[in-house]
Amino acid sequence: MSSGRKCNNCGSADIEVDNARGDAVCTNCGSVLEDNIIVSEVQFEENAHGAASAVGQFVASDSRGGATQYGKFQVSTGTESREVTLRKARQGITHLCSQLRLNNHCIETACNFFKMALIRNLTRGRRNTHIYAACVYITCRTEGTSHLLIDISDVLQICCYELGRTYLKLSQSLCLNIPSIGE
């Protein structure tokens, strides 16, 4: 299929554009003129229950690099899930640290521990409050503050044993060398 463009190498107008491969090739000399072409068309598919859904990705003209998926006609604002998770974690950790009267350095450190846990998928299947509390407790232990696990448990009204299990799993999985209490 000819696209009406001309080849930069031989000047031929016989350009084949293949949307499935995402490239444009000159049929005269074989030069690849374009690759990774973004297709601006919408396709629909029907599932087993008869519902239609759009297939593909939506790339806005003012996009910052991330495509949002059509899914079942749900187009988000372009904010990635990880960004939302990190923002919520920062809010939860900040709230907990303010209740424990911890400084901004402790908040940043706890957020960094959360990022490490998130990267290693240690947050899956665990309650957010348990993960936030464990990250704050790891911070308290590494920074040498006087806070105990039961203090965090009391503030959040969480079972101390559940919180302890989450803390141990995170500290072991992240290979952290945490000092003992009272050193």
N, CA and C atoms as an extended XYZ file, in Angstrom:
549
Properties=species:S:1:pos:R:3:atomname:S:1:resname:S:1:resid:I:1 pbc="F F F"
N         0.843       -1.169        0.000 N   MET     1
C         0.000        0.000        0.000 CA  MET     1
C         0.883        1.224        0.000 C   MET     1
N         0.601        2.168       -0.848 N   SER     2
C         1.395        3.389       -0.985 CA  SER     2
C         0.829        4.471       -0.075 C   SER     2
N         1.742        5.218        0.568 N   SER     3
C         1.293        6.217        1.529 CA  SER     3
C         1.382        7.639        0.993 C   SER     3
N         1.914        7.856       -0.203 N   GLY     4
C         2.021        9.197       -0.760 CA  GLY     4
C         3.313        9.907       -0.358 C   GLY     4
N         4.190        9.266        0.376 N   ARG     5
C         5.469        9.862        0.766 CA  ARG     5
C         6.545        9.418       -0.206 C   ARG     5
N         7.728       10.026       -0.087 N   LYS     6
C         8.854        9.648       -0.939 CA  LYS     6
C         9.997        9.144       -0.083 C   LYS     6
N        10.752        8.193       -0.635 N   CYS     7
C        11.910        7.618        0.041 CA  CYS     7
C        13.044        8.633        0.069 C   CYS     7
N        13.710        8.753        1.197 N   ASN     8
C        14.842        9.678        1.327 CA  ASN     8
C        16.077        9.180        0.583 C   ASN     8
N        16.193        7.861        0.364 N   ASN     9
C        17.373        7.294       -0.287 CA  ASN     9
C        17.274        7.273       -1.813 C   ASN     9
N        16.151        6.755       -2.346 N   CYS    10
C        16.054        6.606       -3.805 CA  CYS    10
C        15.014        7.523       -4.449 C   CYS    10
N        14.185        8.178       -3.655 N   GLY    11
C        13.175        9.086       -4.187 CA  GLY    11
C        11.904        8.409       -4.649 C   GLY    11
N        11.786        7.116       -4.480 N   SER    12
C        10.608        6.377       -4.910 CA  SER    12
C         9.418        6.724       -4.024 C   SER    12
N         8.222        6.685       -4.635 N   ALA    13
C         6.989        6.963       -3.894 CA  ALA    13
C         6.299        5.681       -3.460 C   ALA    13
N         6.916        4.528       -3.749 N   ASP    14
C         6.330        3.243       -3.375 CA  ASP    14
C         6.749        2.898       -1.941 C   ASP    14
N         5.999        3.433       -0.991 N   ILE    15
C         6.269        3.215        0.435 CA  ILE    15
C         5.171        2.328        0.989 C   ILE    15
N         5.575        1.241        1.644 N   GLU    16
C         4.609        0.334        2.256 CA  GLU    16
C         4.592        0.580        3.763 C   GLU    16
N         3.421        0.951        4.264 N   VAL    17
C         3.240        1.180        5.696 CA  VAL    17
C         2.476       -0.011        6.255 C   VAL    17
N         3.093       -0.707        7.226 N   ASP    18
C         2.470       -1.865        7.852 CA  ASP    18
C         2.192       -1.528        9.311 C   ASP    18
N         0.905       -1.318        9.619 N   ASN    19
C         0.521       -0.962       10.987 CA  ASN    19
C         0.743       -2.102       11.968 C   ASN    19
N         0.642       -3.340       11.500 N   ALA    20
C         0.844       -4.482       12.395 CA  ALA    20
C         2.293       -4.543       12.876 C   ALA    20
N         3.234       -4.291       11.978 N   ARG    21
C         4.657       -4.277       12.357 CA  ARG    21
C         5.072       -2.929       12.914 C   ARG    21
N         4.339       -1.886       12.555 N   GLY    22
C         4.662       -0.549       13.030 CA  GLY    22
C         5.822        0.070       12.282 C   GLY    22
N         5.919       -0.181       10.960 N   ASP    23
C         7.027        0.409       10.214 CA  ASP    23
C         6.587        0.845        8.821 C   ASP    23
N         7.454        1.653        8.198 N   ALA    24
C         7.251        2.097        6.823 CA  ALA    24
C         8.515        1.759        6.040 C   ALA    24
N         8.355        1.004        4.916 N   VAL    25
C         9.501        0.510        4.151 CA  VAL    25
C         9.339        0.902        2.688 C   VAL    25
N        10.444        1.338        2.083 N   CYS    26
C        10.449        1.630        0.646 CA  CYS    26
C        10.514        0.301       -0.103 C   CYS    26
N         9.541        0.053       -1.016 N   THR    27
C         9.521       -1.211       -1.749 CA  THR    27
C        10.527       -1.220       -2.889 C   THR    27
N        11.057       -0.067       -3.262 N   ASN    28
C        12.036        0.018       -4.342 CA  ASN    28
C        13.433       -0.363       -3.863 C   ASN    28
N        13.915        0.272       -2.782 N   CYS    29
C        15.281        0.014       -2.312 CA  CYS    29
C        15.337       -0.777       -1.006 C   CYS    29
N        14.203       -0.935       -0.320 N   GLY    30
C        14.165       -1.723        0.913 CA  GLY    30
C        14.549       -0.961        2.174 C   GLY    30
N        14.709        0.347        2.085 N   SER    31
C        15.077        1.134        3.259 CA  SER    31
C        13.904        1.240        4.229 C   SER    31
N        14.214        1.092        5.501 N   VAL    32
C        13.199        1.292        6.521 CA  VAL    32
C        13.160        2.784        6.831 C   VAL    32
N        12.044        3.421        6.503 N   LEU    33
C        11.920        4.861        6.676 CA  LEU    33
C        11.446        5.231        8.071 C   LEU    33
N        10.619        4.370        8.661 N   GLU    34
C        10.065        4.645        9.978 CA  GLU    34
C         9.824        3.318       10.671 C   GLU    34
N        10.129        3.284       11.974 N   ASP    35
C         9.772        2.112       12.762 CA  ASP    35
C         9.159        2.583       14.075 C   ASP    35
N         8.489        1.691       14.747 N   ASN    36
C         7.772        2.017       15.982 CA  ASN    36
C         6.732        3.113       15.756 C   ASN    36
N         5.985        2.983       14.683 N   ILE    37
C         4.938        3.948       14.378 CA  ILE    37
C         3.804        3.780       15.378 C   ILE    37
N         3.321        4.885       15.911 N   ILE    38
C         2.174        4.854       16.811 CA  ILE    38
C         0.920        4.900       15.956 C   ILE    38
N         0.082        3.912       16.126 N   VAL    39
C        -1.145        3.818       15.351 CA  VAL    39
C        -2.225        4.600       16.076 C   VAL    39
N        -2.873        5.494       15.348 N   SER    40
C        -3.903        6.329       15.967 CA  SER    40
C        -5.294        5.858       15.572 C   SER    40
N        -5.513        4.572       15.670 N   GLU    41
C        -6.825        4.041       15.366 CA  GLU    41
C        -7.319        3.236       16.560 C   GLU    41
N        -8.607        3.106       16.665 N   VAL    42
C        -9.211        2.382       17.770 CA  VAL    42
C        -9.830        1.112       17.222 C   VAL    42
N        -9.563       -0.013       17.894 N   GLN    43
C       -10.173       -1.280       17.523 CA  GLN    43
C       -11.008       -1.761       18.701 C   GLN    43
N       -12.050       -2.486       18.403 N   PHE    44
C       -12.927       -3.000       19.440 CA  PHE    44
C       -12.982       -4.506       19.347 C   PHE    44
N       -13.165       -5.140       20.522 N   GLU    45
C       -13.346       -6.581       20.545 CA  GLU    45
C       -14.551       -6.908       21.422 C   GLU    45
N       -15.128       -8.069       21.162 N   GLU    46
C       -16.292       -8.490       21.926 CA  GLU    46
C       -15.896       -9.696       22.767 C   GLU    46
N       -16.251       -9.668       24.053 N   ASN    47
C       -15.907      -10.797       24.908 CA  ASN    47
C       -17.004      -11.860       24.861 C   ASN    47
N       -16.874      -12.913       25.654 N   ALA    48
C       -17.803      -14.042       25.620 CA  ALA    48
C       -19.211      -13.655       26.065 C   ALA    48
N       -19.341      -12.589       26.844 N   HIS    49
C       -20.650      -12.165       27.334 CA  HIS    49
C       -21.302      -11.134       26.430 C   HIS    49
N       -20.650      -10.770       25.329 N   GLY    50
C       -21.218       -9.832       24.382 CA  GLY    50
C       -20.865       -8.380       24.637 C   GLY    50
N       -20.066       -8.119       25.665 N   ALA    51
C       -19.679       -6.739       25.956 CA  ALA    51
C       -18.512       -6.326       25.063 C   ALA    51
N       -18.533       -5.091       24.593 N   ALA    52
C       -17.465       -4.586       23.724 CA  ALA    52
C       -16.471       -3.803       24.562 C   ALA    52
N       -15.201       -3.925       24.184 N   SER    53
C       -14.159       -3.150       24.853 CA  SER    53
C       -13.148       -2.701       23.815 C   SER    53
N       -12.530       -1.565       24.083 N   ALA    54
C       -11.528       -1.023       23.175 CA  ALA    54
C       -10.206       -1.734       23.402 C   ALA    54
N        -9.449       -1.917       22.338 N   VAL    55
C        -8.156       -2.582       22.401 CA  VAL    55
C        -7.088       -1.568       22.056 C   VAL    55
N        -6.011       -1.555       22.791 N   GLY    56
C        -4.899       -0.675       22.477 CA  GLY    56
C        -4.591        0.280       23.598 C   GLY    56
N        -3.837        1.299       23.274 N   GLN    57
C        -3.445        2.293       24.253 CA  GLN    57
C        -3.758        3.672       23.718 C   GLN    57
N        -4.042        4.577       24.614 N   PHE    58
C        -4.330        5.952       24.253 CA  PHE    58
C        -3.125        6.803       24.621 C   PHE    58
N        -2.585        7.532       23.661 N   VAL    59
C        -1.469        8.431       23.908 CA  VAL    59
C        -1.952        9.836       23.605 C   VAL    59
N        -2.072       10.645       24.636 N   ALA    60
C        -2.548       12.012       24.459 CA  ALA    60
C        -1.457       12.876       23.840 C   ALA    60
N        -1.851       13.948       23.174 N   SER    61
C        -0.867       14.829       22.549 CA  SER    61
C        -0.023       15.549       23.588 C   SER    61
N        -0.572       15.745       24.787 N   ASP    62
C         0.195       16.404       25.843 CA  ASP    62
C         0.751       15.398       26.842 C   ASP    62
N         0.885       14.143       26.418 N   SER    63
C         1.352       13.074       27.298 CA  SER    63
C         2.795       13.293       27.700 C   SER    63
N         3.124       12.847       28.945 N   ARG    64
C         4.488       12.960       29.438 CA  ARG    64
C         5.244       11.652       29.260 C   ARG    64
N         4.815       10.812       28.380 N   GLY    65
C         5.550        9.592       28.113 CA  GLY    65
C         4.801        8.323       28.457 C   GLY    65
N         3.740        8.397       29.217 N   GLY    66
C         3.018        7.197       29.606 CA  GLY    66
C         1.717        7.074       28.850 C   GLY    66
N         1.438        5.893       28.356 N   ALA    67
C         0.173        5.655       27.684 CA  ALA    67
C        -0.818        5.135       28.696 C   ALA    67
N        -2.063        5.508       28.528 N   THR    68
C        -3.099        4.997       29.413 CA  THR    68
C        -3.891        3.965       28.641 C   THR    68
N        -4.267        2.893       29.288 N   GLN    69
C        -4.947        1.814       28.600 CA  GLN    69
C        -6.435        2.091       28.510 C   GLN    69
N        -7.026        1.676       27.387 N   TYR    70
C        -8.456        1.823       27.232 CA  TYR    70
C        -9.180        0.862       28.156 C   TYR    70
N        -8.702       -0.379       28.237 N   GLY    71
C        -9.348       -1.381       29.077 CA  GLY    71
C       -10.807       -1.501       28.709 C   GLY    71
N       -11.673       -1.435       29.672 N   LYS    72
C       -13.117       -1.483       29.438 CA  LYS    72
C       -13.649       -0.054       29.375 C   LYS    72
N       -13.131        0.726       28.468 N   PHE    73
C       -13.481        2.121       28.260 CA  PHE    73
C       -13.122        2.979       29.467 C   PHE    73
N       -12.111        2.583       30.192 N   GLN    74
C       -11.671        3.363       31.328 CA  GLN    74
C       -10.350        4.016       30.968 C   GLN    74
N       -10.373        5.289       30.703 N   VAL    75
C        -9.162        6.020       30.381 CA  VAL    75
C        -8.817        6.866       31.588 C   VAL    75
N        -7.664        6.607       32.180 N   SER    76
C        -7.285        7.347       33.384 CA  SER    76
C        -6.618        8.657       33.013 C   SER    76
N        -6.169        9.393       34.032 N   THR    77
C        -5.582       10.699       33.796 CA  THR    77
C        -4.126       10.618       33.391 C   THR    77
N        -3.545        9.428       33.327 N   GLY    78
C        -2.158        9.290       32.933 CA  GLY    78
C        -1.237        9.100       34.117 C   GLY    78
N        -1.732        9.148       35.342 N   THR    79
C        -0.913        8.935       36.518 CA  THR    79
C        -0.701        7.434       36.675 C   THR    79
N         0.531        7.030       36.789 N   GLU    80
C         0.830        5.626       36.901 CA  GLU    80
C         0.465        5.099       38.277 C   GLU    80
N         0.167        3.823       38.328 N   SER    81
C        -0.240        3.177       39.566 CA  SER    81
C         0.838        3.281       40.635 C   SER    81
N         2.088        3.128       40.243 N   ARG    82
C         3.185        3.190       41.210 CA  ARG    82
C         3.283        4.575       41.840 C   ARG    82
N         3.049        5.608       41.032 N   GLU    83
C         3.070        6.975       41.572 CA  GLU    83
C         1.976        7.166       42.611 C   GLU    83
N         0.792        6.631       42.337 N   VAL    84
C        -0.323        6.744       43.267 CA  VAL    84
C        -0.001        5.981       44.549 C   VAL    84
N         0.554        4.787       44.410 N   THR    85
C         0.919        3.976       45.572 CA  THR    85
C         1.944        4.689       46.433 C   THR    85
N         2.956        5.283       45.810 N   LEU    86
C         3.990        5.990       46.565 CA  LEU    86
C         3.430        7.238       47.252 C   LEU    86
N         2.511        7.924       46.577 N   ARG    87
C         1.907        9.111       47.172 CA  ARG    87
C         1.075        8.739       48.400 C   ARG    87
N         0.287        7.675       48.273 N   LYS    88
C        -0.525        7.219       49.408 CA  LYS    88
C         0.358        6.736       50.551 C   LYS    88
N         1.448        6.064       50.214 N   ALA    89
C         2.366        5.584       51.248 CA  ALA    89
C         2.994        6.756       51.991 C   ALA    89
N         3.399        7.778       51.253 N   ARG    90
C         3.996        8.960       51.898 CA  ARG    90
C         2.992        9.608       52.852 C   ARG    90
N         1.728        9.680       52.426 N   GLN    91
C         0.701       10.272       53.293 CA  GLN    91
C         0.509        9.437       54.560 C   GLN    91
N         0.433        8.116       54.393 N   GLY    92
C         0.245        7.231       55.539 CA  GLY    92
C         1.434        7.260       56.487 C   GLY    92
N         2.635        7.239       55.934 N   ILE    93
C         3.848        7.275       56.751 CA  ILE    93
C         3.980        8.620       57.450 C   ILE    93
N         3.677        9.705       56.751 N   THR    94
C         3.743       11.039       57.352 CA  THR    94
C         2.760       11.159       58.502 C   THR    94
N         1.557       10.640       58.321 N   HIS    95
C         0.550       10.699       59.376 CA  HIS    95
C         1.010        9.921       60.614 C   HIS    95
N         1.537        8.725       60.383 N   LEU    96
C         2.020        7.906       61.501 CA  LEU    96
C         3.203        8.567       62.203 C   LEU    96
N         4.138        9.084       61.420 N   CYS    97
C         5.311        9.744       62.007 CA  CYS    97
C         4.924       10.998       62.796 C   CYS    97
N         3.906       11.714       62.333 N   SER    98
C         3.481       12.903       63.079 CA  SER    98
C         2.853       12.502       64.410 C   SER    98
N         2.140       11.378       64.438 N   GLN    99
C         1.565       10.899       65.686 CA  GLN    99
C         2.650       10.440       66.661 C   GLN    99
N         3.751        9.926       66.122 N   LEU   100
C         4.868        9.472       66.958 CA  LEU   100
C         5.885       10.581       67.218 C   LEU   100
N         5.634       11.754       66.649 N   ARG   101
C         6.516       12.927       66.768 CA  ARG   101
C         7.922       12.651       66.227 C   ARG   101
N         7.964       12.059       65.043 N   LEU   102
C         9.235       11.811       64.362 CA  LEU   102
C         9.485       12.925       63.359 C   LEU   102
N        10.750       13.213       63.089 N   ASN   103
C        11.111       14.334       62.211 CA  ASN   103
C        11.037       13.944       60.727 C   ASN   103
N        11.288       14.921       59.852 N   ASN   104
C        11.210       14.707       58.400 CA  ASN   104
C        12.237       13.704       57.906 C   ASN   104
N        13.394       13.653       58.544 N   HIS   105
C        14.420       12.679       58.146 CA  HIS   105
C        13.876       11.254       58.304 C   HIS   105
N        13.156       11.010       59.393 N   CYS   106
C        12.561        9.687       59.618 CA  CYS   106
C        11.474        9.381       58.593 C   CYS   106
N        10.712       10.407       58.214 N   ILE   107
C         9.679       10.221       57.186 CA  ILE   107
C        10.324        9.813       55.865 C   ILE   107
N        11.375       10.518       55.469 N   GLU   108
C        12.072       10.203       54.214 CA  GLU   108
C        12.675        8.806       54.251 C   GLU   108
N        13.272        8.446       55.374 N   THR   109
C        13.888        7.125       55.506 CA  THR   109
C        12.825        6.027       55.419 C   THR   109
N        11.709        6.218       56.110 N   ALA   110
C        10.625        5.230       56.065 CA  ALA   110
C        10.055        5.110       54.652 C   ALA   110
N         9.925        6.234       53.948 N   CYS   111
C         9.440        6.195       52.559 CA  CYS   111
C        10.418        5.440       51.665 C   CYS   111
N        11.708        5.598       51.916 N   ASN   112
C        12.713        4.856       51.134 CA  ASN   112
C        12.622        3.359       51.411 C   ASN   112
N        12.388        2.970       52.665 N   PHE   113
C        12.192        1.552       52.973 CA  PHE   113
C        10.942        1.028       52.269 C   PHE   113
N         9.891        1.849       52.212 N   PHE   114
C         8.675        1.438       51.514 CA  PHE   114
C         8.959        1.230       50.029 C   PHE   114
N         9.726        2.143       49.419 N   LYS   115
C        10.068        1.994       47.996 CA  LYS   115
C        10.828        0.703       47.754 C   LYS   115
N        11.758        0.386       48.652 N   MET   116
C        12.518       -0.854       48.515 CA  MET   116
C        11.589       -2.067       48.600 C   MET   116
N        10.644       -2.039       49.524 N   ALA   117
C         9.685       -3.136       49.667 CA  ALA   117
C         8.781       -3.229       48.442 C   ALA   117
N         8.385       -2.090       47.908 N   LEU   118
C         7.517       -2.070       46.728 CA  LEU   118
C         8.230       -2.640       45.510 C   LEU   118
N         9.489       -2.288       45.334 N   ILE   119
C        10.263       -2.788       44.198 CA  ILE   119
C        10.389       -4.303       44.251 C   ILE   119
N        10.533       -4.847       45.449 N   ARG   120
C        10.685       -6.296       45.620 CA  ARG   120
C         9.343       -7.018       45.805 C   ARG   120
N         8.250       -6.319       45.546 N   ASN   121
C         6.888       -6.871       45.634 CA  ASN   121
C         6.572       -7.432       47.017 C   ASN   121
N         7.117       -6.840       48.058 N   LEU   122
C         6.850       -7.294       49.419 CA  LEU   122
C         5.565       -6.684       49.981 C   LEU   122
N         4.959       -5.772       49.245 N   THR   123
C         3.730       -5.132       49.711 CA  THR   123
C         2.488       -5.911       49.297 C   THR   123
N         2.639       -6.817       48.358 N   ARG   124
C         1.486       -7.573       47.854 CA  ARG   124
C         0.959       -8.512       48.925 C   ARG   124
N        -0.353       -8.499       49.104 N   GLY   125
C        -0.994       -9.391       50.049 CA  GLY   125
C        -0.899       -8.938       51.492 C   GLY   125
N        -0.399       -7.749       51.720 N   ARG   126
C        -0.284       -7.223       53.076 CA  ARG   126
C        -1.049       -5.916       53.161 C   ARG   126
N        -1.567       -5.626       54.332 N   ARG   127
C        -2.299       -4.377       54.528 CA  ARG   127
C        -1.335       -3.201       54.477 C   ARG   127
N        -1.794       -2.115       53.865 N   ASN   128
C        -0.956       -0.921       53.742 CA  ASN   128
C        -0.499       -0.404       55.105 C   ASN   128
N        -1.413       -0.381       56.063 N   THR   129
C        -1.046        0.150       57.381 CA  THR   129
C         0.045       -0.685       58.028 C   THR   129
N         0.033       -2.006       57.791 N   HIS   130
C         1.085       -2.863       58.342 CA  HIS   130
C         2.435       -2.553       57.690 C   HIS   130
N         2.417       -2.346       56.392 N   ILE   131
C         3.662       -2.036       55.681 CA  ILE   131
C         4.193       -0.681       56.130 C   ILE   131
N         3.321        0.333       56.205 N   TYR   132
C         3.760        1.660       56.655 CA  TYR   132
C         4.351        1.578       58.057 C   TYR   132
N         3.653        0.863       58.938 N   ALA   133
C         4.107        0.749       60.320 CA  ALA   133
C         5.442        0.017       60.405 C   ALA   133
N         5.598       -1.036       59.619 N   ALA   134
C         6.860       -1.778       59.627 CA  ALA   134
C         8.005       -0.902       59.118 C   ALA   134
N         7.752       -0.120       58.086 N   CYS   135
C         8.792        0.776       57.552 CA  CYS   135
C         9.171        1.844       58.580 C   CYS   135
N         8.183        2.362       59.282 N   VAL   136
C         8.464        3.357       60.324 CA  VAL   136
C         9.238        2.711       61.463 C   VAL   136
N         8.875        1.471       61.835 N   TYR   137
C         9.585        0.800       62.916 CA  TYR   137
C        11.030        0.479       62.517 C   TYR   137
N        11.233        0.052       61.287 N   ILE   138
C        12.603       -0.176       60.792 CA  ILE   138
C        13.401        1.118       60.899 C   ILE   138
N        12.774        2.228       60.544 N   THR   139
C        13.430        3.532       60.640 CA  THR   139
C        13.769        3.857       62.091 C   THR   139
N        12.823        3.620       62.983 N   CYS   140
C        13.067        3.893       64.406 CA  CYS   140
C        14.241        3.068       64.922 C   CYS   140
N        14.332        1.816       64.488 N   ARG   141
C        15.419        0.955       64.952 CA  ARG   141
C        16.754        1.397       64.365 C   ARG   141
N        16.771        1.748       63.086 N   THR   142
C        18.043        2.141       62.464 CA  THR   142
C        18.495        3.521       62.935 C   THR   142
N        17.544        4.404       63.249 N   GLU   143
C        17.892        5.746       63.709 CA  GLU   143
C        18.112        5.807       65.220 C   GLU   143
N        17.747        4.731       65.924 N   GLY   144
C        17.984        4.668       67.356 CA  GLY   144
C        17.016        5.487       68.190 C   GLY   144
N        15.791        5.677       67.715 N   THR   145
C        14.799        6.399       68.521 CA  THR   145
C        14.278        5.482       69.628 C   THR   145
N        13.539        6.021       70.549 N   SER   146
C        13.068        5.255       71.704 CA  SER   146
C        11.725        4.572       71.458 C   SER   146
N        11.246        4.566       70.240 N   HIS   147
C         9.936        3.977       69.941 CA  HIS   147
C        10.037        2.459       69.855 C   HIS   147
N         9.038        1.794       70.430 N   LEU   148
C         8.948        0.346       70.379 CA  LEU   148
C         7.826       -0.069       69.442 C   LEU   148
N         7.818       -1.341       69.099 N   LEU   149
C         6.788       -1.865       68.202 CA  LEU   149
C         5.396       -1.691       68.811 C   LEU   149
N         5.292       -1.848       70.099 N   ILE   150
C         3.995       -1.710       70.769 CA  ILE   150
C         3.492       -0.265       70.730 C   ILE   150
N         4.402        0.707       70.673 N   ASP   151
C         3.989        2.112       70.543 CA  ASP   151
C         3.274        2.335       69.214 C   ASP   151
N         3.853        1.800       68.160 N   ILE   152
C         3.250        1.936       66.830 CA  ILE   152
C         1.944        1.146       66.779 C   ILE   152
N         1.947       -0.030       67.393 N   SER   153
C         0.754       -0.858       67.447 CA  SER   153
C        -0.392       -0.135       68.162 C   SER   153
N        -0.072        0.555       69.245 N   ASP   154
C        -1.098        1.299       69.988 CA  ASP   154
C        -1.650        2.468       69.181 C   ASP   154
N        -0.775        3.178       68.495 N   VAL   155
C        -1.212        4.337       67.710 CA  VAL   155
C        -2.160        3.908       66.594 C   VAL   155
N        -1.823        2.809       65.920 N   LEU   156
C        -2.627        2.366       64.778 CA  LEU   156
C        -3.724        1.375       65.150 C   LEU   156
N        -3.756        0.950       66.415 N   GLN   157
C        -4.729       -0.053       66.852 CA  GLN   157
C        -4.618       -1.325       66.015 C   GLN   157
N        -3.369       -1.805       65.874 N   ILE   158
C        -3.069       -3.018       65.109 CA  ILE   158
C        -2.522       -4.044       66.092 C   ILE   158
N        -2.784       -5.303       65.841 N   CYS   159
C        -2.231       -6.378       66.662 CA  CYS   159
C        -0.710       -6.343       66.570 C   CYS   159
N        -0.074       -6.320       67.719 N   CYS   160
C         1.385       -6.207       67.798 CA  CYS   160
C         2.076       -7.399       67.123 C   CYS   160
N         1.480       -8.587       67.225 N   TYR   161
C         2.083       -9.787       66.634 CA  TYR   161
C         2.032       -9.749       65.108 C   TYR   161
N         0.905       -9.283       64.557 N   GLU   162
C         0.804       -9.137       63.093 CA  GLU   162
C         1.827       -8.128       62.589 C   GLU   162
N         1.942       -7.034       63.323 N   LEU   163
C         2.901       -6.006       62.950 CA  LEU   163
C         4.335       -6.540       63.039 C   LEU   163
N         4.600       -7.346       64.058 N   GLY   164
C         5.919       -7.955       64.220 CA  GLY   164
C         6.252       -8.901       63.085 C   GLY   164
N         5.259       -9.682       62.632 N   ARG   165
C         5.486      -10.587       61.503 CA  ARG   165
C         5.818       -9.804       60.239 C   ARG   165
N         5.089       -8.721       60.016 N   THR   166
C         5.354       -7.893       58.824 CA  THR   166
C         6.736       -7.268       58.912 C   THR   166
N         7.097       -6.765       60.092 N   TYR   167
C         8.419       -6.167       60.308 CA  TYR   167
C         9.522       -7.185       60.031 C   TYR   167
N         9.386       -8.413       60.576 N   LEU   168
C        10.411       -9.441       60.364 CA  LEU   168
C        10.536       -9.820       58.899 C   LEU   168
N         9.406       -9.979       58.224 N   LYS   169
C         9.426      -10.342       56.799 CA  LYS   169
C        10.136       -9.266       55.979 C   LYS   169
N         9.814       -8.003       56.234 N   LEU   170
C        10.437       -6.911       55.492 CA  LEU   170
C        11.931       -6.824       55.795 C   LEU   170
N        12.287       -6.851       57.067 N   SER   171
C        13.697       -6.683       57.424 CA  SER   171
C        14.544       -7.838       56.901 C   SER   171
N        14.010       -9.061       56.912 N   GLN   172
C        14.760      -10.208       56.390 CA  GLN   172
C        14.837      -10.173       54.872 C   GLN   172
N        13.726       -9.859       54.218 N   SER   173
C        13.706       -9.841       52.759 CA  SER   173
C        14.550       -8.715       52.176 C   SER   173
N        14.637       -7.614       52.892 N   LEU   174
C        15.452       -6.476       52.428 CA  LEU   174
C        16.916       -6.602       52.870 C   LEU   174
N        17.225       -7.681       53.600 N   CYS   175
C        18.591       -7.943       54.083 CA  CYS   175
C        19.139       -6.770       54.871 C   CYS   175
N        18.338       -6.268       55.810 N   LEU   176
C        18.740       -5.126       56.599 CA  LEU   176
C        19.448       -5.587       57.872 C   LEU   176
N        20.525       -4.890       58.218 N   ASN   177
C        21.251       -5.160       59.453 CA  ASN   177
C        20.737       -4.175       60.500 C   ASN   177
N        19.719       -4.598       61.223 N   ILE   178
C        19.043       -3.705       62.166 CA  ILE   178
C        19.647       -3.902       63.554 C   ILE   178
N        20.078       -2.806       64.171 N   PRO   179
C        20.653       -2.935       65.516 CA  PRO   179
C        19.608       -3.340       66.545 C   PRO   179
N        20.075       -4.057       67.592 N   SER   180
C        19.138       -4.442       68.650 CA  SER   180
C        18.806       -3.253       69.531 C   SER   180
N        17.734       -3.413       70.261 N   ILE   181
C        17.262       -2.333       71.139 CA  ILE   181
C        18.201       -2.221       72.332 C   ILE   181
N        18.545       -0.997       72.713 N   GLY   182
C        19.342       -0.747       73.901 CA  GLY   182
C        20.833       -0.787       73.676 C   GLY   182
N        21.300       -0.690       72.445 N   GLU   183
C        22.735       -0.675       72.190 CA  GLU   183
C        23.318        0.683       72.470 C   GLU   183
